[in-house]
Amino acid sequence: MRLNSALVVAAALQFARLGLAEEETLVDEVDPIPDIVKPSFVPTDLKAPFLEQFTDDWESRWQASHAKKDDKSTDEEWAFVGNWAVEEPSVLKGIEGDKGLVLKDKAAHHAISAKFPKKIDNKGKDLVVQYEVKLQDGLECGGAYMKLLQDNKALHAEEFSNASPYIIMFGPDKCGSTNKVHFIFKHKNPKTKEYEEKHMKDAPRMNNDKLTNLYTLIVRKDQSFQLRVNGEAVRNGTLLEDFSPSVNPEKEIDDPNDKKPSDWVEKAKIPDPEAQKPEDWDEDAPFEIIDEEAEKPDDWLEDEPQMIPDPEAEKPEDWDDEEDGDYVPPMVQNPKCAEASGCGPWEKPKIKNPEYKGKWTAPLIDNPEYKGVWKPRKIANPDYFEDKTPSNLEPMGAIGFELWTMQANILFDNIYIGHSLEDAELFKTKTFDVKRSIEKSEDEAANKAAEKEDASEQSEFQRFKADPVTFVKDKVNLFISIAKQDPLEAIKFVPEVAGAAGILLVTILVFLIGGIGAGAKSPAVQDQAKKAKDAAVDAKDKASDAVSTGADKVATEANRRTTRSAAAADGS
C-alpha cells in the first residue's frame, strides 16, 4: 500500500515534467491540412476603360511617388517613402501565379498611381468601380482606399501626392473607432466653380480578415448608387439625398439682418400670480429630525476613542526632541471599534422629517404673453443652385493609392473601372469567386486543424491540471493492472508511470544499501552506497525541477492558447 502511494507521488512529478512533451506528441497526432487543388493564373480577355491584374508589365503603367506630402497642419515635412511590390499572397493564396500590388512598409506614407489609356467620362453613363483588398497582416489603423484622380494638366506634369485633386475616393478605412467603407465624391459648384467633398452618410463597416474581399461601387445615371462587399449589397441610396453636405443647397436661408424684437416673449410658463401659500405650510421645518425611538446598541463602546496612537509606531532615529519637540505617534483607527457597533459618545441618529416641505413657490401656468421661440425670417438663398445630375462627374484621368497605415502587406488586385456592371460581375466570377472559395476552404481546414489540436492538447494535460491527484491515481492503477499481465506492455502504454517507478526504485535502492552499509564498514560497500545516494538525490532534484517546469509550462500553455484565440477572433 505504501509502495503504491509513493508511486503516485513519483508519477505526479513525472507527469508535470512530461506536460510539454505530451503536448508535442499530441500535435503530431492531429490530422494534416488536406491539399487543396489550386488553379493557375490566366489573364482575363475582358476589355474595360481600365482593368488591372498586375501582370509582368505592370511597371509600364504604375509609377510610385516620392513627392513631399502637403500637410499645412504641421511644419514637419513628410515624404512618400513607402515601398511597393507586385507579388503573390503570403497567406491563403487562392490561385497559383496570381500577383497583386502590395504595400510593403508599416508606419510609412505610400503613394502610387497609374494613368488611364484615355480619360474616363461617365456623363450620361453608369460608373462601376471594383477592386480586391487582402489584409494579409490584418488592419488596426490605416486605409486601403483608392482615389480616381481628376483629369487635368497637373496630373500629367506633377508627381502624385495627397494634394492631387481627386473625383472619387472609395474603399475601406479603419483606425480606432473608425471602421467604414468610404464613398466620397467631389462636386463642382456651378456658381462659385469651387469643388466640395460630399461624404456618404451611414457608411458600412469593412471586413477585417485575411481573406480577399471585393469592394464594388456602382454610380448610376439615375442618381442612385450602390455599395457591394463580396457581391452583396451593403448600402443603397441616391447622390441627391444621402450625402453630407448635400449636393444642392437650401432654396431659402435665414435672413442675417433680421433681429428679434425687444418685446418678444419666449418664456412659455410663468408662476401663477394668483396662487397663495397655504396657511399650514411651514418653511422653517428642518429637513431632518432626531430619531427619538432610536436606542443605543448593547455593544456600543462609549468609553473607547475612535482614534488611538499607533502602538506599532516608533520614534525615528533622527528625531531631536529639542528641535522637533516631544515625539507623538500618528493616530490610527481603534481596532476595537471595528468589532463593535461604534465607539465614543453615542447620539441618536437623524431621520428625514415627515413634516418637511421646503420653501413655497407658486405653481407654473401657461404664459398668456408667450409668442414661441423666435426665428429669423426666411429669404431666398442667393447661392442657391440645383444640380439634378450630380452623377455626371468631372472626367477622371488616373487611379491612385495614397495611404498611411500601421500594418504592411496590404494587397490590391483585379481592378475594374468602367461602365458595364455585367462585365464587372463576369470579372468577379472568373477571379474573386474562384480565389475566395479556395481561400475559405483552406482557412476553414486550418481552423479545424487548430481546434482539433487544441482539443488534443487539452485532453490529457488539462485533465492533469484540473485534478492531478485523481488523474495520477487512475494512471498508476492502469499501469499496475496492465503490468500484472504484461510488464513491457504497461511500460509502452503508460510510460510516465514507468518513469516514475524508475525514480522510486532508485530511491528504495539507496535506503536498502544505506541499511547494509550501517552494519558493514567495508569501504567498497560505502562507496557504492554513496554513489546510489547521489543518484537518488540527482533524481529527486530533477523531479523537483520537473514540477517547477511543469507549472511554468502550464502558464506558457495558457498564454499561448489565449494569444491564438485572440488572433483567431481578430482574423474572423
C-alpha positions in Angstrom: 0.0 0.0 0.0 2.8 2.4 0.9 4.6 1.4 -2.3 1.5 2.4 -4.3 1.3 5.8 -2.5 5.0 6.5 -3.2 4.5 5.6 -6.8 1.6 8.0 -7.1 3.8 10.9 -5.8 6.6 10.0 -8.1 4.2 9.7 -11.1 2.8 13.2 -10.3 6.3 14.7 -10.6 6.8 12.8 -13.8 3.5 14.0 -15.3 4.4 17.6 -14.6 7.8 17.1 -16.3 6.3 15.4 -19.3 3.5 18.1 -19.8 5.1 19.8 -22.7 6.5 16.5 -24.2 2.9 15.2 -24.2 1.7 18.3 -26.0 4.3 17.9 -28.7 3.3 14.2 -29.2 -0.4 15.1 -29.4 0.3 17.8 -32.0 1.8 15.1 -34.2 -1.4 13.2 -34.0 -3.5 16.0 -35.4 -4.7 15.3 -38.9 -2.7 17.2 -41.5 -4.5 20.0 -43.5 -5.7 18.4 -46.8 -4.1 19.6 -50.0 -6.4 21.9 -52.0 -6.1 21.9 -55.7 -5.5 25.5 -56.9 -5.8 26.7 -60.5 -3.1 28.7 -62.2 -3.5 32.4 -63.1 -4.7 33.2 -66.6 -5.1 36.8 -67.6 -8.6 37.9 -68.5 -9.6 38.8 -72.0 -12.2 41.3 -70.8 -11.9 44.8 -72.0 -12.6 48.0 -70.0 -11.6 51.6 -69.8 -9.2 50.5 -67.1 -8.6 46.9 -66.0 -5.5 45.8 -63.9 -4.4 42.4 -62.9 -0.7 43.3 -62.2 0.8 41.2 -64.9 4.6 41.2 -65.6 4.4 44.5 -67.5 2.7 46.4 -64.6 5.6 48.8 -64.2 4.9 50.3 -67.6 1.6 51.5 -66.1 2.2 52.2 -62.5 4.5 54.9 -61.1 5.5 55.1 -57.4 5.6 58.6 -55.9 8.3 60.0 -53.7 6.9 63.5 -53.5 6.6 65.6 -50.3 3.3 65.3 -48.6 1.3 68.5 -48.5 0.3 69.0 -44.8 -0.5 72.5 -43.7 -1.4 71.4 -40.2 2.3 70.9 -39.3 5.7 72.4 -40.1 7.2 68.9 -40.3 7.8 67.6 -43.8 6.6 64.1 -44.8 7.7 62.2 -47.9 6.1 59.2 -49.6 8.9 56.8 -48.7 6.8 53.5 -48.5 7.8 50.8 -50.9 5.5 48.8 -53.3 5.9 45.4 -54.8 3.9 43.1 -57.0 3.9 39.5 -55.7 1.7 36.5 -54.8 -0.1 36.5 -51.5 1.9 35.3 -48.5 -1.2 33.9 -46.7 -4.2 32.0 -48.0 -3.2 32.0 -51.7 -6.1 31.1 -53.9 -4.7 31.0 -57.4 -1.2 29.9 -58.3 0.8 32.7 -60.0 -1.8 35.4 -59.2 0.0 38.5 -58.2 -1.2 41.8 -56.7 0.1 45.2 -55.8 1.4 45.0 -52.2 2.1 47.9 -49.8 5.3 46.8 -48.1 6.1 49.1 -45.1 4.2 49.7 -42.0 4.0 53.2 -40.4 5.0 54.8 -43.7 3.4 57.1 -46.3 2.8 55.3 -49.6 1.7 56.7 -52.9 1.4 55.1 -56.4 -0.7 55.8 -59.4 -1.5 54.7 -62.9 -2.8 56.9 -65.7 -5.8 55.7 -67.8 -5.2 55.0 -71.5 -7.7 57.8 -72.0 -9.8 59.9 -69.6 -13.0 58.3 -68.2 -16.1 60.4 -68.6 -19.3 59.0 -67.2 -21.6 61.8 -68.3 -24.9 60.0 -69.1 -23.5 56.6 -68.2 -23.2 54.3 -65.2 -19.9 54.1 -63.5 -18.6 50.8 -61.9 -15.5 50.8 -59.7 -14.4 47.4 -58.4 -11.2 46.0 -56.7 -9.9 43.4 -54.3 -8.3 44.1 -51.0 -6.4 41.4 -49.0 -5.3 42.5 -45.5 -2.5 39.9 -45.0 -1.4 41.3 -41.7 -4.9 42.5 -40.6 -5.6 46.2 -40.2 -5.6 48.1 -36.9 -5.0 51.6 -38.1 -4.8 52.6 -41.8 -6.5 52.9 -45.1 -6.9 50.7 -48.1 -9.0 53.0 -50.3 -8.4 54.2 -53.8 -8.7 57.6 -55.5 -9.9 58.3 -59.0 -7.9 61.4 -60.0 -9.2 64.4 -61.9 -8.0 64.6 -65.5 -6.1 67.9 -65.7 -2.7 69.3 -66.9 -1.2 68.9 -63.4 -2.0 65.2 -63.5 0.4 64.7 -66.4 3.1 67.2 -65.1 3.4 66.6 -61.4 4.1 63.6 -59.1 1.1 62.1 -57.5 0.5 63.1 -53.8 -2.2 63.8 -51.3 -2.6 67.2 -52.9 -3.5 65.8 -56.3 -7.2 66.6 -57.0 -9.5 63.6 -57.0 -13.1 63.0 -58.1 -13.9 59.8 -56.1 -12.4 58.3 -53.0 -13.7 54.7 -52.4 -12.7 51.8 -50.1 -12.1 50.6 -46.6 -10.6 52.6 -43.7 -10.0 51.7 -40.1 -8.4 53.3 -37.1 -9.7 53.3 -33.5 -13.5 53.7 -33.5 -13.4 54.5 -37.3 -14.4 51.4 -39.3 -16.0 52.2 -42.6 -16.1 51.8 -46.4 -15.7 55.3 -47.8 -17.5 56.8 -50.7 -16.7 60.4 -51.2 -17.1 62.4 -54.4 -16.1 66.0 -55.3 -18.9 68.1 -56.7 -18.3 71.3 -58.6 -20.4 74.3 -57.5 -21.8 75.7 -60.8 -21.8 79.3 -59.3 -18.5 79.5 -57.5 -16.7 76.9 -59.6 -15.2 75.5 -56.4 -15.1 71.8 -55.5 -16.7 70.4 -52.3 -16.3 67.0 -50.8 -19.6 65.0 -50.4 -19.4 62.2 -47.8 -21.8 59.3 -47.9 -23.9 59.0 -44.8 -24.1 55.8 -42.8 -21.1 54.2 -44.3 -21.0 50.3 -43.9 -18.2 48.6 -41.9 -15.3 47.0 -43.7 -14.2 43.3 -43.4 -11.1 42.9 -41.3 -9.9 39.4 -42.1 -7.1 37.9 -44.1 -9.3 36.6 -46.9 -9.6 38.5 -50.2 -12.5 41.0 -50.0 -14.1 42.6 -53.1 -15.4 46.2 -52.9 -17.8 47.4 -55.7 -19.2 50.9 -56.2 -22.0 51.5 -58.7 -23.0 55.1 -59.6 -26.0 55.1 -61.9 -27.1 57.8 -64.3 -30.5 57.9 -62.5 -28.5 59.4 -59.5 -28.8 56.2 -57.4 -25.7 54.4 -56.1 -25.0 51.0 -54.5 -22.0 49.6 -52.5 -21.3 45.9 -52.5 -18.9 43.9 -50.4 -18.1 40.4 -51.9 -21.0 40.8 -54.3 -23.6 41.5 -51.6 -25.3 45.0 -51.5 -24.5 46.7 -48.2 -25.6 50.3 -49.0 -28.2 51.8 -51.4 -29.0 55.4 -51.8 -29.1 58.5 -54.0 -26.5 61.2 -54.6 -29.1 63.8 -54.0 -30.2 62.7 -50.5 -27.6 60.5 -48.8 -24.5 62.8 -48.7 -23.3 65.4 -46.3 -23.2 68.3 -47.1 -26.0 67.8 -49.6 -25.3 68.4 -53.3 -27.9 71.2 -53.6 -28.1 74.0 -51.0 -31.4 75.1 -49.4 -33.7 77.3 -51.5 -34.2 79.6 -48.5 -31.9 80.7 -45.7 -32.3 82.7 -42.5 -32.2 86.5 -43.1 -28.9 87.5 -41.5 -30.2 91.1 -41.0 -33.4 90.1 -39.1 -33.3 90.8 -35.4 -35.6 89.6 -32.6 -38.0 92.3 -31.3 -37.2 93.6 -27.8 -40.8 92.7 -26.6 -40.7 89.2 -27.9 -41.7 86.8 -25.1 -40.1 83.3 -25.3 -41.0 82.1 -21.8 -43.7 79.5 -22.1 -44.5 79.2 -18.4 -44.8 81.7 -15.6 -45.6 81.5 -11.8 -49.3 81.8 -11.2 -49.7 85.4 -9.8 -53.0 84.4 -8.0 -51.6 81.5 -6.1 -51.1 81.8 -2.4 -49.1 79.9 0.1 -51.2 77.5 2.3 -51.6 78.6 5.9 -50.1 75.3 7.2 -47.1 75.5 5.0 -44.1 75.6 7.4 -41.0 76.8 5.5 -38.9 76.6 8.6 -39.4 72.9 9.3 -35.9 71.2 9.2 -35.2 68.6 6.5 -34.0 66.1 9.2 -35.0 65.5 12.8 -33.6 63.4 15.6 -35.0 59.8 15.8 -36.5 59.7 19.2 -37.2 56.0 19.1 -33.6 55.1 18.5 -31.7 53.1 21.3 -28.0 52.8 21.9 -26.7 49.3 20.7 -25.7 46.9 23.5 -22.1 46.6 22.2 -21.5 50.3 21.8 -18.1 51.2 23.4 -18.8 54.6 24.8 -15.5 54.8 26.7 -13.4 53.8 23.7 -12.0 56.6 21.5 -12.4 56.2 17.7 -8.7 57.1 17.1 -5.7 55.9 19.1 -2.0 56.4 18.9 -0.4 53.8 16.6 1.0 51.2 19.0 3.5 50.0 16.4 4.9 53.5 15.7 8.5 54.1 16.7 10.3 57.4 17.1 12.6 57.9 14.1 16.3 57.6 14.9 17.0 61.2 13.7 14.2 62.7 15.9 15.6 65.5 18.0 13.4 66.3 21.0 14.9 69.8 21.4 14.4 70.8 17.8 11.4 68.6 16.8 9.6 68.6 20.2 8.2 65.7 22.0 7.5 62.8 19.7 3.8 62.0 19.2 3.0 58.8 17.3 0.4 59.1 14.5 -3.2 58.3 15.2 -4.9 55.2 13.7 -8.4 53.7 13.8 -9.2 52.0 17.1 -9.4 48.3 16.2 -11.9 47.7 19.0 -14.4 50.0 17.2 -14.3 47.7 14.1 -15.6 44.8 16.2 -18.5 46.8 17.7 -21.3 49.0 16.5 -19.3 52.1 17.3 -17.1 54.0 19.8 -17.3 57.2 21.7 -20.3 59.2 22.9 -23.5 57.8 21.4 -26.0 60.2 19.9 -29.4 59.4 18.5 -29.3 59.5 14.7 -31.3 61.8 12.4 -34.1 60.8 10.1 -36.0 62.6 7.3 -38.6 65.0 8.7 -42.1 63.9 7.5 -43.3 67.4 8.0 -40.6 69.0 5.8 -42.0 70.9 2.8 -39.2 73.4 2.0 -39.6 76.9 0.6 -43.0 77.5 -1.0 -43.2 78.6 -4.7 -46.2 79.4 -6.8 -47.1 76.7 -9.4 -46.4 77.4 -13.1 -49.1 78.3 -15.6 -49.1 79.0 -19.3 -47.8 82.4 -20.1 -50.5 84.4 -21.9 -47.8 86.6 -23.5 -45.9 83.7 -24.9 -45.2 84.0 -28.7 -42.9 81.0 -29.2 -39.2 80.6 -29.9 -38.1 83.4 -32.2 -36.6 82.5 -35.6 -35.4 84.9 -38.2 -37.5 85.2 -41.3 -36.5 83.2 -44.5 -35.2 84.9 -47.6 -34.2 83.4 -51.0 -30.7 81.9 -50.9 -28.5 84.0 -53.2 -26.2 81.0 -53.6 -28.9 78.5 -54.5 -28.5 76.2 -57.4 -30.0 72.9 -58.4 -27.9 70.2 -60.0 -30.2 67.3 -60.9 -27.5 65.1 -62.3 -24.5 65.0 -59.9 -23.6 61.6 -61.3 -22.1 63.5 -64.3 -18.8 63.7 -62.5 -15.7 65.5 -63.8 -13.6 63.4 -66.1 -11.0 61.2 -64.4 -7.5 60.5 -65.8 -5.8 58.2 -63.3 -6.1 55.9 -60.3 -4.0 56.3 -57.2 -3.4 54.7 -53.8 -2.3 57.4 -51.3 -2.1 55.7 -47.9 -0.7 55.6 -44.4 -1.0 52.5 -42.4 0.4 50.8 -39.3 0.1 47.4 -41.0 2.1 46.3 -44.0 1.4 43.7 -46.8 -2.0 45.1 -47.9 -2.6 43.6 -51.3 -4.7 45.1 -54.1 -5.7 43.2 -57.3 -8.2 42.8 -60.1 -9.2 46.5 -60.5 -12.1 47.2 -62.9 -13.2 50.8 -63.7 -15.7 51.1 -66.5 -19.4 51.4 -67.3 -20.6 47.8 -67.6 -21.9 46.1 -64.4 -22.3 42.9 -66.4 -18.6 42.9 -67.3 -17.6 43.7 -63.7 -19.7 40.7 -62.4 -18.2 38.4 -65.1 -14.7 39.6 -64.0 -15.7 38.8 -60.4 -16.9 35.3 -61.3 -13.6 34.5 -63.1 -11.3 35.9 -60.4 -12.7 36.7 -57.0 -15.2 33.9 -56.8 -12.5 31.3 -57.6 -9.9 32.5 -55.2 -12.3 33.4 -52.4 -13.8 29.8 -52.4 -10.3 28.3 -52.2 -9.2 30.7 -49.5 -12.2 30.0 -47.4 -11.7 26.2 -47.7 -8.1 26.5 -46.8 -8.9 28.8 -43.9 -11.7 26.5 -42.6 -9.4 23.5 -42.8 -6.7 25.3 -40.9 -9.2 26.4 -38.2 -10.5 22.9 -37.8 -7.0 21.6 -37.5 -6.2 24.2 -34.9 -9.4 23.3 -33.0 -8.6 19.7 -33.1 -5.0 20.5 -31.9 -6.4 22.4 -29.0 -8.8 19.6 -28.1 -6.0 17.1 -28.2 -3.7 19.2 -26.1 -6.4 19.7 -23.5 -7.5 16.1 -23.3 -4.6 14.7 -21.2 -2.7 17.7 -19.9 -5.8 19.7 -19.0 -7.2 16.7 -17.1 -4.0 16.5 -15.1 -4.2 20.3 -14.4 -7.9 20.1 -13.3 -7.5 17.2 -10.8 -3.9 15.9 -10.6 -4.5 13.5 -7.7 -7.3 11.6 -9.4 -5.6 11.7 -12.8 -2.3 10.2 -11.4 -4.1 7.6 -9.3 -6.0 6.4 -12.4 -2.8 6.2 -14.4 -1.0 4.3 -11.7 -3.8 1.8 -11.2 -4.0 1.3 -15.0 -0.2 0.7 -15.1 -0.4 -1.8 -12.3 -3.3 -3.7 -13.9 -1.5 -4.0 -17.2 1.8 -4.8 -15.6 0.3 -7.8 -13.8 -0.4 -9.3 -17.3 2.5 -7.9 -19.3 5.1 -5.5 -17.8 6.5 -4.5 -21.1 3.1 -3.5 -22.5 2.5 -1.5 -19.3 5.7 0.5 -19.9 4.7 1.2 -23.5 1.1 2.1 -22.7 1.8 4.3 -19.6 5.4 5.4 -19.9 5.0 8.2 -17.5 4.3 5.9 -14.6 7.1 3.6 -15.7 9.5 6.6 -15.5 8.2 7.4 -12.0 8.6 3.8 -11.0 12.3 4.0 -12.0 12.9 7.1 -9.8 11.2 5.3 -6.9 13.2 2.2 -7.4 16.5 4.2 -7.3 15.3 5.8 -4.0 14.4 2.4 -2.4 17.8 1.0 -3.5 19.5 3.9 -1.7 17.8 3.1 1.5 18.5 -0.6 1.2 22.2 0.0 0.5 22.2 2.5 3.3 20.9 -0.1 5.7 23.5 -2.6 4.7 26.2 0.0 5.0 25.2 0.6 8.6 26.2 -2.9 9.6 29.3 -3.3 7.4 32.2 -0.9 7.4 33.6 -2.1 4.0 34.9 0.9 2.1 33.7 -0.6 -1.2 30.2 -1.0 0.1 30.2 2.5 1.5 31.4 3.8 -1.9 28.6 2.1 -3.7 26.1 3.4 -1.2 27.4 6.9 -1.7 27.0 6.6 -5.5 23.5 5.3 -5.2 22.6 8.0 -2.7 24.0 10.7 -5.1 22.0 9.2 -8.0 18.8 9.3 -5.9 19.4 12.9 -4.9 20.0 13.8 -8.5 16.7 12.0 -9.5 14.9 13.9 -6.7 16.3 17.2 -7.9 15.3 16.5 -11.5 11.8 15.6 -10.2 11.6 18.9 -8.3 12.8 20.8 -11.4 10.1 19.0 -13.4 7.4 20.2 -11.0 8.6 23.8 -11.4 9.0 23.3 -15.2 5.5 21.8 -15.4 4.0 24.8 -13.6 5.8 27.1 -16.0 4.6 25.1 -18.9 1.1 25.4 -17.7 1.3 29.2 -17.6 3.0 29.2 -21.0 0.4 26.9 -22.5 -2.5 29.1 -21.1 -0.8 32.2 -22.5 -0.2 30.6 -25.9 -3.8 29.5 -26.3 -5.1 32.9 -25.2 -2.9 34.5 -27.8 -4.0 32.1 -30.5 -7.7 32.7 -29.5 -7.3 36.4 -29.7 -5.6 36.1 -33.1 -8.4 33.9 -34.4 -11.0 36.3 -33.2 -9.1 39.2 -34.9 -9.0 37.2 -38.1 -12.7 36.4 -38.1 
